[in-house]
Amino acid sequence: MSPTTLPAGLEHGHVTFLGAGPGDPGLLTLRAVEALANADVLVAEHEVLDVVRTHARQGVTVVRTDDPSSDPVPGVGTPQLAVVDGASTTAAVPAERDAAHLVMEAARGGRRVVRAVSGDPGLDAYAAEEMLACAKAGVPFEVVPGVATAVGVPAYAGVPLRDAEGADVRFVDARTASDRCWTEVGASDGTVVVSTTLDSVAAAAGELVSAGRKPDTPMTVTVAGTTTRQRTWSATLGTIAQTLKQAKVLPSPEGGRPVIAVVGDRSAPAQRDQLAWFESKPLFGWKVLVPRTKEQAASLSDQLRSYGAVPHEVPTIAVEPPRTPQQMERAVKGLVTGRYEWIAFTSVNAVKAVREKFEEYGLDARAFAGIKVAAVGEQTAKALIAFGVKPDLVPSGEQSAAGLLEDWPPYDPVFDPIDRVFLPRADIATETLVAGLIELGWEVDDVTAYRTVRASPPPAETREAIKGGGFDAVLFTSSSTVRNLVGIAGKPHNVTVIACIGPATAKTAEEHGLRVDVMAPEPSVHKLAEALADFGLRRRAAALEAGDPVTRPSERRPGARRRRSTT
């Protein structure tokens, strides 16, 4: 069969063999993201599924090739594909040797298939077999390279594989290496990168010593590389077994986890201490609770990830329409008819509420023509800009109602043809802004644009983690987030670092029996995240100066006393 002739049912099907990298979603290439966005079927190994899944389009069929919990496929070559929740699934999954049949079946009927593997497809033996199967069947395919695990993990561990001297670098898969392979790398004096498992590291070190490497040759071992679960141990070929034992990682029920070991002078601990950029991030591995609405938490979570944290979003407030929408409807019509001189937005939710009402009436940002627009802070201003509206007034100082009033001009009958301000806001908002505007001579239409209600309790597992010290820190961005989190999930454990956006929020936290460790220098969620990162950095520096291991707050000994921070 010629490569251009497809078997019946496979007309115009296409397969992309895609390297998902070693684990960090940020290491996906632009070409990989493009291929995922156009896929009809995503066939992925379970360890990379979460990495690639977020870039797939809505409605894609997802199949895991090596899910140990799945039942065998009834009939090799006839995998059952299904869609769950309109986005993804794993149906029955064949053994690894049958993945080629699964890929071919997925391509049937002209579907675009992405076959995702960890690391790089060129270093995956199974991927090579599947490519050959596609070639024999006349199924067109392409390869999107990824960051090889054996290269990416050492880079994240601070272990360069080569220096100016250009020493030889050899790669060994200990799971398939022959005696001849060990003999060859043992005779070399270059760097050896060994792909192995946690429970086989000592055996691999023994093979290298038996093949001629000196027992005092430096060795680093990295597990869960490029992820926030990454851990690296430095030792020698002769001491690695004892080092892992002292670290209580062997024996372990997770001993079969894949690891990357680097053997050679470049893995020396003294050098790694200076180059371990990833594990030295200020909040590396910290599990941080973000109790906000999901829409509000997105940018904050991204910032926390940049510090090495693992954000866990728990909505504490649900936003609902007002019980009586007539007032909001009259105010929006008033915007169009010229009733107002100003409109003031005090939250992102207020922008969203007005925008939704505009869309309901078929309006857009042009309806704001001739009206002055105020935003209480940078996040609200960004929401307006995304709507197509550039605010005329944003506080130059404190981002709050008080800060907005400091910059708000008094009503001037000569220059202001209209004396009325439209203030869409929450049903539980304070009267500070209304009273201040009235003092400045303005008439205010104080309109309930949305209601804030307490969100449903999080899952039991999350509640237990909150109360049991499973989180390293929690960020409180308002007094209501304190009250609502305690109300729906319980009080955070005393080992959890408490960070508050300002004095009022801190006071509420203390009233609920919480000790505040971190306070933002100004009322901004991003400044709050920065303050928490500074706290983590100082905590790390203090541990290193004292010669203590760097641990996360949740790793403190049960019952250990907690020192009050002066932050």
SULLIN-V611506 format. One record per backbone hydrogen bond with DSSP energy under -1.0 kcal/mol. NH is the residue of the N-H (numbers start at 1). CO is the residue of the C=O. Records with the same first field share a line. If there is no record, write none. Layout:
NH=CO + CO
This chain:
5=2
10=7
13=10
14=111
15=140
16=113
17=142
18=115
19=144
20=117
21=119
27=24
28=25
33=29
34=30
35=31
36=32
37=33
39=36
40=112
41=112
42=61
43=114
44=63
45=116
48=45
52=48
53=49
55=52
56=53
60=57
61=40
63=42
65=44
70=67
75=73
78=75
84=88
87=84
88=84
93=71
98=95
99=96
102=98
103=99
104=100
105=101
106=102
107=103
108=105
109=9
110=107
113=14
114=41
115=16
116=43
117=18
119=21
123=120
124=121
128=124
129=125
130=126
131=127
132=128
133=129
134=130
135=131
136=132
137=133
139=134
142=15
144=17
151=148
152=148
153=149
155=151
156=152
157=153
159=154
166=163
170=191
172=193
174=195
176=173
177=173
182=178
183=179
184=180
185=181
186=182
187=183
191=168
192=263
193=170
194=261
195=172
196=259
198=257
199=255
200=197
204=200
205=201
206=202
207=203
208=204
209=205
210=206
211=207
212=209
213=208
217=214
219=235
220=262
221=233
222=260
223=231
227=224
230=227
231=223
233=221
235=219
237=217
238=215
240=236
243=239
244=240
245=241
246=242
247=243
248=245
249=244
255=252
257=254
259=196
260=222
261=194
262=220
263=192
264=218
267=264
268=265
272=268
273=269
275=271
276=272
277=275
281=278
283=307
284=281
285=308
286=283
288=310
289=473
290=312
292=290
297=293
301=297
302=298
303=299
304=300
305=301
306=302
307=304
308=305
309=304
310=286
312=288
314=290
318=453
320=451
329=325
330=326
331=327
332=328
333=329
334=330
335=331
336=332
337=333
339=334
341=420
342=420
343=372
344=422
345=374
351=347
352=348
353=349
354=350
355=351
356=352
357=353
358=354
359=355
360=356
361=357
363=358
367=364
368=365
369=366
371=368
372=341
374=343
375=393
376=345
381=377
382=378
383=379
384=380
385=381
386=382
388=385
389=384
392=373
393=373
400=398
404=400
405=401
406=402
411=440
416=412
421=443
422=342
423=445
425=447
427=450
429=426
435=431
436=432
437=433
438=434
439=435
440=436
441=438
442=437
443=419
445=421
447=423
449=425
450=425
451=320
453=318
455=316
463=459
464=460
465=461
466=462
467=463
468=464
470=465
472=287
473=287
474=497
475=289
476=499
482=478
483=479
484=480
485=481
486=482
487=483
488=484
489=485
493=466
496=493
497=472
499=474
500=518
501=476
506=502
507=503
508=504
509=505
510=506
511=507
512=508
513=510
514=509
517=498
518=498
520=500
524=522
528=524
529=525
530=526
531=527
532=528
533=529
534=530
535=531
536=532
537=533
538=534
539=535
540=536
541=537
542=538
543=539
544=540
545=541
546=542
548=543
555=552
556=553
560=557
